[in-house]
Amino acid sequence: MTTEIPKKPSDPLPTEFFMAPGDNPYDGYAEVRRTCPVRRVDYPADSEAYVVADYRTVAETFGNHTVAKSVEHAPDWFREALKESSPILIKNMLTSDPPVHTRLRKLVSKAFVPRRMELLRPRIQEIADDLIDEMPERGVVDLFHDFALQIPMKVICRFLGIPVEDREQLHQWGLVLSGAPYPDEESNRRLKEVSEAVEVYLTDLLGTRRADLGEDLVSVILRAADADDAYTDEELVSTLILLIIAGHKTTANLIGNGTQALLRHPDQLTLLRDRPELVDTAVEEFLRYEGPVYRAPPRYAAEDVTVGGVDIPCRSFVHLLINSANRDPEVFEDPDRLDITRKPNRHLSFGHSIHFCPGAPLSRVEGQVAFTTLLRRLPGLALAVPENELEWRYDNSASRGLERLPITYDRRLPRTAPAAGGNGGSDA
């Protein structure tokens, strides 16, 4: 579907600009950046809402305290819908501002340092190899569901100390929770059911772990919470929900989106296959070129505010269009070209300023392992369907990923020692 971009900046962009931009939204983003990079958008429908599309203003707004993340500054109907259908979702750092954000971020920030994530690399490598071992010697597989999604789900379950057999249930719950709130009553009823089920599951997990602390992330969070005596169980559960959702969906999209980008650019695929030491910069370029989250979680004007020269009324929605900022020619040379050697690469796919994603080091390691393993073990990797048959998934969660990624390969090679490359600590 091709979205018609209004010619007058005063006209709000249609809902379809967000929810159905097809496989190439970037021409539309470029037109918005060129004509009026901060402008009204009809999303949510019939709301006072604005989109920010250029790199400089997106980066500045990440750190603008008057453009808040707490739903207390959201329109009344939106705030009440969330509190009614899923109150547990609004108790974590993703939906808070300093000083609450600072306190909640402290729970997880030390757990995701690059050095700790590097210790997980051998286990992530084992998971990636196990998944490829389960593939047929040759044929067609859905790389998204059979590989890209499975790696982060297995890793986050292990990291949190959650039974691996629960991962499919957690994934299904995450799909429902990440789209909240919904525009229809039936979906919000389902959201409420899932929220209550997840809260029971994670509250039980916290109780079990308190009785027998280990080295997993849940135990790390509990130790930090008990030491400070400054966190409620609701905040702990909400933080775990955030880690489960963010810990697998975005990384799955990174692997899926990056693989399809490579397959559409055979020169870059050949380069990475021949020079696996480029995987660090390749992962950063995949994050920039086809980011797994096309816009930041919603923000709200805490007061009347001017953003990029545009006056935005109090309690308006403000959407930071990350994937547009990452293609801004004012910052990136030849931004529509995939270049796995690109340096510097100051993309905004992990956020910016105090809202930079603490899980970035883990996602980077997972991506580095995934891409090097795929190219090492599956020679002749290619799309199994025409490019125009790939379906992109859009929903309220703001993620950008494929429904499926059917691929073929010549044969499945046995495990070998990983080639050099991938330090897990590169800066975007």
C-alpha positions in Angstrom: 0.0 0.0 0.0 1.3 3.5 -0.9 0.4 6.3 1.5 -0.5 9.6 -0.1 1.4 12.3 1.8 -0.7 15.5 2.1 0.8 18.5 0.3 -0.2 21.0 3.0 1.8 20.6 6.3 -1.4 21.7 8.2 -3.2 18.6 7.0 -2.7 15.7 9.5 -1.0 12.6 8.2 -3.5 9.7 8.0 -3.5 6.7 10.4 -2.3 4.6 7.5 1.0 6.5 7.5 1.8 4.5 10.7 -0.2 1.4 10.4 0.0 0.3 6.8 3.1 1.8 5.1 4.0 -1.4 3.2 7.4 -2.7 2.6 8.9 0.8 1.8 7.7 3.6 4.1 10.9 5.5 3.6 9.8 7.6 0.6 6.9 8.9 2.7 9.2 9.6 5.6 11.5 11.6 3.3 8.6 13.7 2.1 7.6 14.5 5.6 11.1 15.4 6.6 11.4 17.7 3.5 8.1 19.5 3.8 7.4 19.7 7.6 9.2 17.3 9.9 7.0 18.0 12.9 3.3 17.8 12.0 0.0 16.5 13.1 -0.9 12.9 12.6 -4.3 11.1 13.0 -2.9 8.5 15.3 -4.5 7.5 17.6 -7.6 8.3 15.5 -9.3 11.6 16.3 -6.6 12.6 18.8 -4.4 15.6 19.0 -1.1 13.9 18.0 2.1 14.9 16.3 4.9 13.1 14.5 8.6 14.1 14.7 10.5 12.8 11.7 14.0 14.5 11.4 17.1 13.2 13.3 18.0 16.4 15.1 14.5 17.0 16.5 13.9 13.4 17.4 17.2 13.3 19.3 16.5 16.5 21.1 13.0 15.4 22.0 14.2 12.2 23.6 15.8 14.4 26.3 13.0 17.0 26.5 11.4 16.7 30.0 8.3 18.6 28.8 7.6 15.7 26.3 6.9 13.1 29.0 6.6 9.3 29.1 4.4 9.0 32.1 0.8 8.2 31.2 -0.2 10.7 33.8 0.3 13.3 31.1 -1.6 11.4 28.5 -5.2 12.3 27.3 -7.7 11.2 29.9 -9.3 8.5 27.7 -6.0 6.9 27.0 -4.7 6.9 30.6 -8.0 5.5 31.9 -8.0 2.8 29.1 -4.6 1.6 30.2 -5.4 1.7 33.9 -8.5 -0.3 33.3 -7.2 -2.9 31.0 -3.6 -3.3 32.1 -2.5 -1.3 35.1 0.6 -3.4 35.6 2.0 -2.2 32.2 2.5 1.4 33.5 4.7 0.7 36.5 8.1 0.4 34.7 10.8 2.7 33.4 9.4 2.8 29.9 6.3 4.6 31.1 8.0 6.9 33.6 10.0 10.1 33.9 12.8 11.1 36.3 13.1 10.7 39.3 10.8 7.6 39.0 12.5 6.5 35.8 16.0 6.9 37.4 14.9 4.7 40.3 13.4 2.0 38.1 16.2 1.9 35.6 18.6 1.3 38.4 17.0 -2.2 38.8 18.4 -3.5 35.5 21.1 -1.1 34.4 24.0 -3.0 36.0 22.7 -6.4 34.8 23.1 -5.4 31.1 26.7 -4.1 31.0 28.6 -5.3 27.9 31.1 -7.4 30.0 28.3 -9.4 31.5 26.6 -9.9 28.1 29.9 -11.2 26.7 29.8 -14.0 29.2 26.5 -15.1 27.6 28.1 -15.3 24.1 29.0 -19.0 24.3 25.5 -19.9 25.4 24.0 -17.8 22.7 26.3 -19.5 20.2 25.1 -22.9 21.4 21.5 -21.9 21.0 22.0 -20.6 17.5 23.8 -23.8 16.4 21.2 -26.0 18.0 18.5 -24.2 16.0 20.3 -24.6 12.8 20.9 -28.3 13.6 17.2 -28.7 13.8 16.8 -27.4 10.2 16.6 -29.8 7.3 19.8 -30.5 5.3 18.3 -28.4 2.6 14.9 -27.0 1.7 12.7 -24.1 2.8 12.4 -22.8 6.4 10.8 -19.8 8.0 13.8 -18.1 9.3 11.8 -15.7 11.4 9.9 -18.2 13.5 12.5 -21.0 13.4 15.6 -18.9 14.2 15.2 -15.1 14.6 12.4 -15.4 17.2 13.8 -18.5 19.0 17.2 -17.1 19.8 16.1 -14.1 22.0 13.2 -16.0 23.5 15.6 -18.8 24.7 18.2 -16.3 25.8 15.8 -14.1 27.8 14.2 -17.2 29.5 17.7 -18.4 30.5 18.7 -14.9 31.6 15.6 -14.5 33.7 15.7 -18.0 35.0 12.4 -18.8 33.5 11.7 -22.4 32.3 12.4 -22.6 28.6 9.2 -24.6 28.1 7.2 -21.5 29.0 8.7 -19.4 26.2 5.9 -19.9 23.7 3.3 -18.8 26.3 5.4 -15.8 27.2 5.7 -14.9 23.5 1.9 -15.1 23.0 1.3 -13.0 26.1 3.9 -10.5 24.9 2.2 -10.1 21.6 -1.0 -9.1 23.4 0.7 -6.8 25.9 2.9 -5.0 23.4 -0.1 -3.7 21.5 -1.9 -2.1 24.4 -4.3 -0.4 24.5 -6.5 -1.5 21.7 -9.3 0.4 19.9 -12.0 -2.2 20.4 -13.6 -3.5 23.5 -13.0 -7.2 22.8 -9.3 -6.8 22.4 -9.1 -4.8 25.6 -11.0 -7.6 27.4 -8.3 -10.0 26.1 -5.6 -7.6 27.2 -7.0 -7.5 30.7 -7.1 -11.3 30.9 -3.5 -11.6 29.7 -2.3 -8.9 32.1 -3.9 -10.6 35.0 -2.4 -14.0 34.0 1.1 -12.6 33.5 0.9 -10.8 36.8 0.0 -14.0 38.6 2.8 -15.9 36.8 5.5 -13.4 37.5 4.4 -12.8 41.1 4.7 -16.5 41.7 8.1 -16.4 40.1 9.3 -13.6 42.4 8.0 -15.5 45.4 9.8 -18.7 44.3 13.1 -16.9 43.6 13.0 -14.9 46.9 13.2 -18.3 48.7 16.2 -19.4 46.6 18.2 -16.6 45.1 20.5 -17.5 42.3 22.6 -15.7 39.6 19.7 -15.1 37.1 18.4 -11.6 36.4 15.3 -12.0 38.5 17.6 -12.7 41.5 19.7 -9.7 40.6 16.6 -7.5 40.5 15.4 -8.9 43.8 18.7 -8.3 45.5 18.7 -4.7 44.3 15.1 -4.1 45.3 15.6 -5.6 48.8 18.8 -3.6 49.3 17.1 -0.3 48.5 13.7 -1.2 49.9 12.3 1.3 47.4 10.3 -0.9 45.0 6.8 -2.4 45.1 6.1 -5.9 43.8 4.0 -4.3 41.1 7.0 -2.3 39.9 9.1 -5.5 39.9 6.5 -7.4 37.9 6.1 -4.6 35.4 9.9 -4.4 34.9 10.0 -8.1 34.2 7.1 -7.8 31.7 9.1 -5.0 29.9 12.2 -7.2 29.8 10.3 -10.2 28.4 8.6 -8.1 25.7 11.6 -5.9 24.8 14.0 -8.8 25.3 12.7 -10.9 22.5 10.5 -9.0 20.0 12.9 -6.3 19.0 15.9 -8.6 18.7 13.8 -11.1 16.7 13.0 -8.2 14.3 16.7 -7.1 14.2 17.7 -10.6 13.0 14.8 -11.0 10.6 15.0 -7.5 9.2 18.8 -7.6 8.9 18.7 -11.0 7.1 16.2 -9.8 4.5 18.2 -6.7 4.0 21.3 -8.8 3.3 19.4 -11.0 0.9 18.2 -8.0 -1.0 21.8 -6.7 -1.2 23.9 -9.6 -2.3 27.1 -7.5 -2.5 26.7 -6.8 1.3 25.9 -10.5 2.0 29.0 -11.6 0.2 31.1 -9.0 2.0 29.9 -10.1 5.4 30.3 -13.8 4.6 33.9 -13.2 3.4 34.7 -10.8 6.3 32.8 -11.9 9.4 34.9 -9.5 11.5 32.6 -6.8 10.1 29.7 -8.1 12.0 29.8 -5.3 14.7 29.3 -2.5 12.1 26.9 -4.7 10.2 24.6 -5.1 13.1 24.6 -1.3 13.7 23.8 -0.8 10.0 20.9 -3.3 10.2 19.6 -1.3 13.2 19.8 1.9 11.2 18.7 0.7 7.8 15.6 -1.4 8.8 15.1 -0.7 12.5 13.1 -3.2 14.5 11.1 -0.4 16.2 10.0 2.2 13.7 8.8 4.7 16.3 9.5 5.3 20.0 6.9 4.4 22.6 4.3 7.3 22.8 5.1 10.5 24.6 2.8 13.2 25.8 3.1 16.9 26.1 3.2 17.6 29.8 2.5 21.3 29.0 2.1 23.5 26.0 5.5 23.0 24.2 7.2 24.0 21.0 9.0 21.1 19.2 10.9 21.8 16.0 9.2 25.2 15.7 5.7 23.7 16.0 3.4 24.5 18.9 2.1 21.3 20.5 -0.8 21.6 23.1 -0.6 20.0 26.5 -1.6 16.3 26.6 -1.1 15.8 22.9 0.6 12.5 21.8 4.1 13.0 20.4 5.5 10.2 18.2 9.3 10.1 17.6 9.7 8.4 14.2 13.0 6.6 14.7 13.3 4.9 11.3 12.8 8.2 9.6 15.5 9.9 11.7 17.8 7.0 10.8 17.5 7.8 7.1 18.0 11.6 7.5 20.5 12.7 4.9 21.5 15.6 7.1 23.2 13.0 9.4 23.9 9.9 7.2 25.6 10.0 3.9 23.6 8.2 1.2 21.1 7.0 3.9 19.1 4.7 1.6 22.1 2.6 0.9 22.9 -0.5 3.0 26.6 -0.2 4.0 27.8 -2.7 6.6 31.1 -0.8 6.9 29.3 2.5 7.8 31.2 4.6 10.4 30.2 6.5 12.4 26.7 5.2 12.8 24.8 7.2 15.4 21.4 5.6 14.8 18.6 6.1 17.3 17.3 2.6 17.2 18.1 2.1 20.9 16.8 5.5 21.9 18.9 8.4 23.1 20.0 10.3 26.2 18.5 8.9 29.5 16.1 6.8 27.5 18.8 4.7 25.8 17.9 1.1 26.0 19.8 -0.7 28.8 19.3 -4.0 26.9 21.3 -2.8 23.9 24.5 -4.8 24.8 22.5 -8.1 24.9 20.7 -7.4 21.6 24.0 -6.6 19.9 25.6 -9.9 21.0 22.6 -11.9 19.9 22.7 -10.2 16.5 26.4 -10.7 16.1 26.1 -14.4 16.9 23.0 -14.9 14.7 24.4 -13.3 11.5 27.8 -14.9 11.7 26.3 -18.3 12.4 23.8 -18.1 9.6 26.4 -17.1 7.0 28.9 -19.7 8.2 26.5 -22.6 8.3 24.0 -22.0 5.5 25.8 -21.4 2.2 23.6 -20.3 -0.7 21.2 -18.5 1.6 18.5 -16.9 -0.4 14.8 -15.8 -0.3 12.4 -18.6 -1.1 9.7 -16.1 -2.3 9.8 -12.9 -4.4 10.7 -9.8 -2.4 7.2 -8.3 -2.9 5.6 -11.3 -1.2 7.2 -10.6 2.2 4.6 -9.2 4.6 5.5 -6.6 7.1 3.7 -6.6 10.5 2.4 -3.4 12.0 0.4 -2.9 15.2 0.1 -0.7 18.2 3.4 -2.0 19.5 5.4 0.2 17.0 7.6 -2.7 16.0 8.6 -3.3 12.4 9.1 -6.9 11.5 8.2 -9.6 9.1 5.3 -12.0 9.4 7.5 -14.8 7.9 10.9 -15.0 6.2 11.0 -18.0 4.0 14.5 -18.9 2.9 16.4 -21.6 1.1 20.1 -22.7 1.3 22.3 -25.1 -0.6 23.1 -27.3 2.4 23.5 -27.2 6.2 27.1 -27.3 7.3 28.3 -28.8 10.6 29.3 -26.7 13.6 32.7 -25.1 13.5 34.5 -22.7 15.7 33.2 -19.1 15.2 35.3 -16.8 13.1 36.9 -13.7 14.7 34.7 -10.7 15.1 32.0 -9.4 17.4 33.0 -7.8 20.7 29.5 -7.0 21.9 30.5 -3.5 23.1 30.7 -1.3 20.1 29.0 2.1 20.2 26.4 3.1 17.8 
